[in-house]
Amino acid sequence: SLDKMNFITRLSALCLRKSKMLHRHQSSRRPAVPLGSRILTDPSKVFEHNMWDHMQWSQEEEESAKKKAAENSLVKVQWEDQDKYEREAKILPEKKRQELKTEERSSEHRKINSTNSCSHKNEMLEEGEKYWKEDYGDGSTTVQQYAYDKKQAKTLTDNDQGELGRLNSFPGSDATYRILEVGCGAGNSVFPILEVLRNTPGTFLYCCDFASGAVELVKSHSSYNSAWCSAFVHDVCDDALPYPFPDEILDVILLVFVLSTIHPDRMQGVVNRLAKLLKPGGMLLFRDYGRYDTAQLRFKKGHCLSENFYVRGDGTRVYFFTKDEVWNMFNLAGLTEVQNLVDRRLQVNRKKKVKMQRVWIQSKFQKPLMSLHYPEETTKRH
């Protein structure tokens, strides 16, 4: 219906656009302009703002980026270390866990503003990479701040959630519109979304993370209410773990800066499983790193795990997508393209006079109203 599409549009804008960044990048000398409409027409004015939209790369810039990526990929991480990073992908140093806890406690005392705080994931990315650090901060790393207690999660899922699903009395069973955020971390996107849902009767938000400590933070937040939200521990890479609700009941899935943290060999399986959760007509909203983003080009030799897949100094991993790779994955999962674009922006450090080419992939894919069955030899887009 029209109302449903309008709601999806609002939710998409809320969660995929960097609204906080808009305020931060305004110049006091010029009136505010909508995000996405700041175009650099005069190169001499490049340092007047912190961010420029819809940047077009020259052939020289494209070739330079490819050369840098090829150079920093020459020396691969040793196989034994790659296995260690796979096993320890869900664990970060205790100091970082404590920092996140402290930050979350302080945020309890601040009023949430849904138009300013929804895309804190992306804002963290911008702030963390502004100073040319090797350990970049982005929204995806927040889901890795705590050790994941897989045994605890499986016991909860099998004994409680699975049984509830079979009895058709799962959390949110009475809702008519359901949303899932994958990799919710400490809830930086959860609570702004809930601010919208509270004014929309019949809606329900699920949010999951494989870090049990992060889920505990969400549940302990003053704005958390089980009447319209269910936070649960889940490892999307483990196909043996059922979700706390049946398949084909979700209207929207948010997958924002999460897929890039997963090993490329596992990505398709994760997307396939998520696609099963969508009801016919349901929408998956995706945003993640694009190929040759500044973050990729800054890596030094010895941090490359495999082609376009790297490990940061803190042990977290990141993959850099092309638009066609994203299309292939979601197409193979039976979803159809609604939007799939490369978001190129120029980020500027005005103090240091440094320019950084940012690249993200932003997409919307929909589950067909009629189920489609694709043969194994489905042709990929090249």
C-alpha positions, 0 to 999 in steps of 0.5 A: 500500500501507499502508506507502507511504502511511505513508511519504508521511505521514512525508515530508509531515510532515517537509517541510511542517511548521515543526518548528524553529519548534515549539521556538522558539515554546515558552514556558518556562512551558508544556509543549510542544504539537504544532504546529497545536494552539496555539489562541488562546482568550484575546486578552489572552494573545496575546503569551505565544507567538510563533505561534498556529494555525488563526486565524479572520479576522473580516470586518473583517480580511478587508476590511482585507487586501483594501484594503491589497492593492488599494492597494499594487497601484495602481502597477505596475512599468514593462513594461521593468523587468518584462522585466528582472526576468524575465530576471534572476530567477535572479541575486542580488547577489554579497554574498548569494551569498557569505553563502549560501556562508559559511552552508553551509560552517559548517553542514558542521560541525553534525550534522543533526537531521531533526526540527529542520532539515527546514523551514529554508525556512519558518524562514527565512521566519519569521525574515526577515519578523519585523522588517518588512524590505522584502527578505523572506527565505524558502526560495524565494529560496535557489534564486536565489542563483546565476547559472544557466548554462543552456548548461552544464545543457543540454549535460549534460542532452542529452549525458549524462542523456538518453542514460542515460534511453534506456538505462534506466540513469539515476540511481536506476533500481534504486530502488523508491521515488523522490522529487524536490525541486524548487528544492532550493537549498543543500540545507536540506531535502535532507539531513534527507530523506536521513536518513530515506531511509537507513533505508528500503531501495529509496528514492532522492532527486532534487533540482534547482535552476536555480542551478548554484552551489547544486547544487554546494553540495549535491554537495559536502556531506559527507552527499551520496551518489550511491548514494541521491541525484542533484542536478542543474541544471534550469530547470523553466520550460524545457520543452525540458530533459528530466529525467535520468530517464523520465516516470511514475517518481516517487512523491513530488514536493516543491514548497515555496515554489517556484511562487510565484517563477515568472511566473503565465503559466508556472505551469501549464506547470510543473505540467503537466510535473511531473505527467507525472513522477509514476507513477500513484498518485504524490503532489505535496506543495505549500506556498506563500504564501496570499492576503493573507499579511502579506508581501503586505500590506507591499509598498509601491506600485511593487513590484506586477508584476501582480495578486498578483505582486510584486518584492522589493527584491532582485529576487526575485519572489513570487506569493500564491495562493488555494486555488481557484487551486491546485486549478485548476492541479493539476486541469488537470494531471490530478491529484486533490485529497487535501488543499488547505487554507488555513493561517492563523496569527498570528505575534507579535513579543513584543518589539515587540508586533506581530501579523502574520497569516500565510497559507499554502496547503498541499496534496497532489495525487495522480495517478490510478491510471488516466490521465484526459484532460481536455478543453481546456474543463475547467471551473475552480472559482471 
